[in-house]
Amino acid sequence: MYLIDRVIHDRIVEKKIRLDEKRPLPASFVNRLRKELMIEYTYDSNAIEGSTLTLNETRLVIEEGITIGKKPLSDVQGAKNHPKAIRFIEDIVYNSDKITEEKILHLHEIILKGIDPSAGNYRTSGVFITGALFTPPRSNEVPQKVRDLLEWLNNNIEEFSPIELAARFHHSFVKIHPFSEGNGRTARLLLNAILMKEHYPFIINITNRDRAKYLETLQEADLGNLEPFVNFIARSTERVLDIYLNALEEPEILTLKEASLISPYSADYLGLLARKGRIGAFKKGNKWMITKPALLEYVNEMKEKKKR
């Protein structure tokens, strides 16, 4: 049984086809968008883990290499490290390399260089995770657990859709909790490696504003219900597809209030549909938006259903 909601899945497939049809993308477009997405990703991934840097401060650290006054040096170093870690993931993808134990350890070393003395090494003690509904394996079990997970990954590439495979891997990785620090940041980059190998665009970002939902769906997965987390990752994947397509196609983009004026639905009802993933809406900041073509597609789809 597939865990991705069929409506969301079909939208993602359609959007990915549209994007693939536009390849090769203009180099100037790719470079400009990649730079912006890398800054956003660095900010969000570190903020989820407690970094105090703002998005603009993260930009200054990456672009200017400066230290932000009165901010922890570890937060600044984390912002400097992340673009290097992203480039390492890209190297794995573009060189068609497998994700290996050695590469995971090197990725972790890059992420935590200058922050934690254990960078690049598995934890050597037990861990207690506040609010967790599981107990991670003993430290002496970690290396084999990681190897088993990688074997599972390589044996199930055809078994699951790329999004479900990446989401399942991410959840299993953080349950092993192989490192003292940096597990979430490592897991999110490995998730990207899996998806980018399947030609999903750079880079799938879990935003800090969605942190609560991210942790909530991970906790549901800990209880054995993986569906909410898989669909959370699917929506995050759809978001980056929207970013690329909106930049390339330049459709008219509407707020839900504006959308309500040209559709049979109120802004509140459209908001409900957006939160449930029933329409192809996306968040810009904290506000739900929708392209005019996506809105009209939904309206026409509902009209056709009523005729049946």
N, C-alpha and C positions, 0 to 999 in steps of 0.2 A: 504494500500500500504506500503510495506516495504521500509525503507529509506536507508538501507545498500546496497551498490553496490553489485550486484550478484556475480561478479567475486571475489571481496574481501571476501564476505561472504562464498563462497564455499571453498576458500583457508583456511580461519579460521576454518571452520568445519572440513576439512581434517586434518589440523595440530592438532586440539584439539583431534580428534580421535586417531591420532598417539601418542600423549602424554598420553592420558588416557590408551592406550593399554600397556604402559610401567609402569603403576602404580602397586604396590607401588614403588615409586622412592627411590633409595638408600639414607639412612638418611644422610650420610656424604656429598653426592652430594647436597641434599636439603639445608642442613645447610650452606654449603660454598656459594652456589648461593644466598640463602636468605640474607646472610650478605652483599654480594656485591650489590645486588639489593636494599637493604634497604638504604645503603649509597648513592647510585646513586639517589634513589627516594628523600631522604631527601635533597640532594643538589639541585636537579632540582625544587622541589616544592617550596622550600624557595627562590631560585634564581628567579623564575617567579615573586615572590612578592617583589623582590628588595634586597634580601640578597647579601652582598658583599663577602661572603666566597666562596673560590674556592672548587672544588671537593676534592682536597687533604687536604685542611684545614677542610672541613666537616668530612673527614675520621679521622683526628687527634682528633677532638672534640669528635666524637662518640667512637673511640677506646681507646683514651688515657685520655679523660675527661679534656683536657687542654683548656685554654683560649688563643685565637689567638691575639697577640699584635697588637694594632692599628686598630682592627676591632671592630665595635659596639658590645657591650655586648648583645644587643637584637638579633643580628645575631647568636652569639655563643649560646645563650639560645635557640633560635629557632632550631638549629641543635641538641641540647641535648633533646629537647622536642619531636621531630618528631618520633624517634624510639619508644618511649613510646606510642605515638598516634597510630602508626602502630600495636603495640602489642595489644592495646585495640580493634582495628578493627578486628584483628585475633581472639580475644576472642569472639567477637560477632558472627563471622562466625563459629568457631569451636564448640561453644556452641549452635548453631542453634537458636540464639536469633533473634528476630525481631529488626529492626532499630526503635527506639522510640525517642520521643522528649527528654526524660531524657538522653538517650545515646548520642544524638547529642550535648546537652549542656555540658555533661561531656567530650566528644571528644574535643570540642572547648576549654574547660578549660585546658586540657592537652596540646594542641597546643600552647596556649598563656600564659601558666603559667610563671610568672616572667617577662613577656613582656608587658602585657596590663592589667590594673586593672579591665577591664570589662570581663576578661576571664571567660567563662562559663555562661555569661548572654546575653540576647538579647539586641540589641541597644535600647536606650531610646530617640533617636532623629532622625530627618530625615537625609538622606545622599545625597551627590552629587557625582556622579561617572564620572570622566573626560572621555569624549568620548562616554559615554553610550547613547544608543538610547531609553532608557526607564527610567521611574521614579519609583524607588522602593516604595513599599507600606509604609504608615505611620507606625511609630514605634508601635502604639497601635494595629495595624492589624497583626503584625508579628507572634505572637504565633499561632493564628488561621490559618494563611497562611501555616505555617510549619505543623500543624496538618492535614490540608487539603491535603498537598503534600504527607505526609506519608500515609494517607488513599488512595490516588490515587496510590501510589506505591504498597501497599498491594492488591489493587483491580485489578492491571494490570500486575501481574507477568506472567500470561499466555497469555496476549494480545500481548506483544511485545517480540522480541528476547532479551536475556539478555543484549547485547551490546546496543541496541536501548533504552531499559528501563533505563539502567544506564546513558546513554547520556542525555535522556530527563529529568531524575531526576536532574542531575548535572546542566543543563541549568535552570530549574525552580528554583532550590535552590539559584543559584547566582542572579537570578532576584528578588527573595524575599529579598536577601541581609540582612539576619537576624542579623548580627553582625556588630559592628563598624569596626572591623579588623578580618582577618582570614577566610573570607568567601570562598575564592578560595581554600585554603589549606584544609578546612573542606569538601568542595564539592568534591575535588579529592579523599580524603580518603573514603567518603561515596560511591562514584562511585566504588571504589575498593571493598567495603563491598558487594555491590550488585553483582558484577561479581564473586568474590570469593565464594559467596554462591552458585553460579551456576558452581562451580568447575573450574573456570578459574584460571590460576596459579598466584602466588604471584610474583610481584605486578605490576599492569598496571601503567606505568609511562608516564607522559606527559613531555617531555624533555624541558629544557630551550632553547635549540637551535630551538625548534619548537614553542616558545612563540608567535611569531608574527602570525603564522598560527592558533594557538589555539585561540587567541583573535579575529582574523579575522572571524573565523568560528562561534565563540560565537556571534559576532555582527550580522552575517548573520541570526543566529537563533533568535536574538532579533527582526529582521525584518519579522520573520515568516517562514524563510527557514531553517529548521532543518537538511536537508540532508547533507550539508558540515560538520557540527559538528558531526553528527552521524558517518560519514565515517572517520573523523579525529580520533575519539575514536576507531573505528574499526581498523585503521592502528596502533594505539598505542597498542591495544590488540594483534594484529598480531606480533608486535615487540617482546613482551615478550614470545610468543609461539616460535618464532624463536630462542630466546636466549636459552630456555630450550632444544629445539630439536637439535640445533647445538652443544650444549655441550654434549648431550647424544649420538647423531648419528655420530658426527665428519665428516660431509660431506666436500668435497673440496669446499672452498669458494673463489670466484673470484671477482676481481674488474670488473667494466663494460668494461674497456679496455681489460682485459684478456678474458672476456666473448665474446667480439666482435670478437676475433680471432678464436673462435670455433663455431660461429653462423653466420647466414646470415645478422646480424644487426650491424650497427655502434654503437660505445659507446654512441654517442649523442642520437641516437634513443632509445637505451636501457634506457638511463637516462630519456627520455620523458615518456617511458612506466612505469618506476619506479615511477616517480612523480605522474602519473595518477592512479597508483595502478593496472596497467594491468599485471605486472609480480610480482613474489614473491620476490622482492628485499627488502633490509633493509639497514638502515644506521648504519655505524660503525664510530662514530665521525661525521664528516661532509661528509663522503664518502659513496656513494651507493655501496653495495655489493650484490652478489647473489650466492646461492649455485649452484654447477654444476647440480645436479638433477632438481632443479627448472628451470634453464635455458633450459635444454634439454626437460623438460616437456612442456614449452611454445613453443619451436621450433617445437616439434612433433604435438602439438595441432594446430599450424598454418598450418602445412603440411596437416593435416587431413581436415581442413576447405577448403583448396584449391582443394582437391579432390572431394568435394561434389558438 
